[in-house]
Amino acid sequence: MKIQEDPWENYLYFDSKYVLPIVCHATDLPIEKQCLLAMFIHRAVADETISQYKVQGEKLAALLIDFVENEFSFDA
């Protein structure tokens, strides 16, 4: 009996190597920054670009947050 394997599961595993270090970090973040990271991860996985970033994990998250804070004005 041969076990059927879905090829998509391999992609999910390989993507998780890039996603998990972003999600599992030691930095306390306010909810808006957590949402920003979640939206970034969702988009990067959907676009299949998560593995193409040179920087990974917590450093990538920090760079993303710094970019948003420095490039966009949130004055009401």
C-alpha positions as CSV (number, residue, x, y, z in Angstrom):
1,M,0.0,0.0,0.0
2,K,1.4,3.4,-1.1
3,I,0.8,6.5,1.0
4,Q,-0.6,9.3,-1.1
5,E,1.3,12.6,-0.6
6,D,0.0,16.0,-1.6
7,P,2.9,18.0,-3.2
8,W,1.4,21.2,-1.7
9,E,2.4,19.9,1.8
10,N,6.0,20.2,0.8
11,Y,5.6,23.9,-0.1
12,L,3.8,24.5,3.2
13,Y,6.7,22.9,5.1
14,F,9.3,24.9,3.2
15,D,7.4,28.2,3.7
16,S,7.1,27.4,7.4
17,K,10.9,27.6,7.7
18,Y,10.5,31.3,6.7
19,V,7.2,32.1,8.5
20,L,7.8,30.6,11.9
21,P,10.9,32.7,12.8
22,I,8.8,35.8,12.0
23,V,5.9,34.6,14.2
24,C,8.0,33.2,17.0
25,H,10.1,36.0,18.3
26,A,11.0,37.4,21.7
27,T,10.0,41.0,21.0
28,D,6.8,42.3,22.7
29,L,4.8,44.0,19.9
30,P,1.6,46.1,20.2
31,I,-1.4,44.6,18.4
32,E,-1.1,47.0,15.4
33,K,2.4,45.7,14.7
34,Q,1.3,42.1,15.2
35,C,-1.5,42.7,12.6
36,L,1.1,44.3,10.3
37,L,3.3,41.2,10.5
38,A,0.3,38.9,10.0
39,M,-0.8,40.8,6.9
40,F,2.8,40.8,5.6
41,I,3.1,37.0,6.1
42,H,-0.3,36.4,4.5
43,R,0.6,38.4,1.4
44,A,4.1,37.0,1.1
45,V,2.9,33.4,1.3
46,A,0.0,34.1,-1.1
47,D,2.4,35.7,-3.6
48,E,5.0,32.9,-3.0
49,T,7.7,35.5,-2.2
50,I,8.3,34.6,1.5
51,S,11.5,32.6,0.7
52,Q,13.0,35.4,-1.5
53,Y,13.9,37.9,1.2
54,K,17.6,38.0,2.0
55,V,16.9,38.9,5.7
56,Q,14.8,36.4,7.6
57,G,13.1,36.0,10.9
58,E,13.0,38.6,13.6
59,K,15.4,40.9,11.6
60,L,12.9,40.9,8.7
61,A,10.1,41.7,11.0
62,A,12.1,44.6,12.6
63,L,13.0,46.0,9.1
64,L,9.4,45.8,8.0
65,I,8.1,47.7,11.1
66,D,10.9,50.3,10.8
67,F,10.1,50.8,7.2
68,V,6.4,51.4,7.9
69,E,7.1,53.7,10.9
70,N,9.6,55.8,8.9
71,E,7.8,56.0,5.5
72,F,4.2,56.5,6.5
73,S,2.6,59.3,8.6
74,F,-0.1,58.2,11.1
75,D,-1.0,61.6,12.3
76,A,-4.8,62.0,12.7
